[in-house]
Amino acid sequence: MSETIKQIRRLPEATIVDACGEVDLRYQPEFLKALQEVCNERPPVLVIHLGEVTYMDSSGVGTLVKVAQMVKAYAGRLALVAPTDRVRSIFEITTLDKYFTILATEEEALAS
């Protein structure tokens, strides 16, 4: 699919984006474009699975903040799922773990 998106799964109740690889300044534009296209579909719940993201810099985090704002604008819900310890630490260091809903599994994201 792309360097940062492994697949997009569209379910009746949610869209799940499986992110992968390095989400950094080099790949941020394609990551943002793919997520904007998903947001344009206005899924009631957008789940971004981060389990295969090996690295994320501030541009990747900024992209997720933009996506959160887009989802909020159409009254949807966003959940980040299964970030690696390395990626999770970025959210904790910046205290964005308080801003985002970060869950361990897709099942939790779909149930909440």
N, C-alpha and C positions, 0 to 999 in steps of 0.2 A: 504494500500500500504506500508507505513512505518511510523515511528514516525514523520518524517519531510516532507514527500511528500504525500499529500492527493490524488492527481491524476495528470496525464499527459494527456493533450489534444492535439492531433496532427491534425492541420488544414493544408490545402494546402499551405497557406501563412505564417504559424507560428506554433510554438509549445508553448503551455502554460503550465507551471508547477505551480500547486497550492501547495505552501508550507504551512506548518502548525506547530503548537506547538512551542517547544523550539529548536532553532538552536544554540546549544552550543557545548562545547568540547565533551560532551558525545555522541551527535548525529551527529556531523560534518562529521565523516567518511562516514556514509551512505548517508548524504545529498550530499557530494562531489561525491560519486560514482554514485548516480542517475543522477546528473547534467552532469557528464562526459559522461555517456551513451547517454544522450540527445544530447550533443555537438558532439558526434561521428556520429550522424545522420545528422549533419550540417543543421539544420533548418535555413532558411533565416532570420527569426526573432525568437528570444527566449524571451519569456515573462515569468518572474518569479513573480507570484502573491503572495504578502506578507501579504495580509489582515488578514490571520488567524495565522500569526506568533506572538506568545505572548512574545517571548524573543529572542534576538540574542546577542551573545557575539562576541569578536574579532575573534574567530575561524570561526564563521559564516560569518562575514564580509570578512575575508581572503578568504574563499571559493568563495564568490561572485566575488572577485577581480580575482581569478584564472579562474573562468568561463568567466569573461569579456575578459580576455586575450585569452582564447581558441576560443571564438566567434570572436574576432577581427582577430585571425590568419587565419580563413577561410573566412573572409570578411562578416560575418553576423552582425546582429544588436541585441543588448541586451537591454531590458527595464525591470525595476523593477516597479511593479504596486501596488498601494494601501497599502503602508506600514502603520502600526499603528503609532500613534504619538510616542510611545516608541521606535519603531524600526527606524522610520525616524530620531529621534534625534541622534541616533548613527552615521548616515551618515552625519548629519549636524555638530556634534561635531568634527568629523574626517575630515571634508571638503570633504568627498567622495561624497557628493551630487553634487559636481561639476564634478566628474569623471563619475558617473552613470547617465543614463537617468531615472529619477524617475517621473512616471506619476500617475494620479489619477485613470484612468480606463483602462481596456483592450482595449476598443474601441479606445482610444487615441494611445495606443501602436501599434495597428494594422493599424491605419491610417497614422502614422508618417513615 
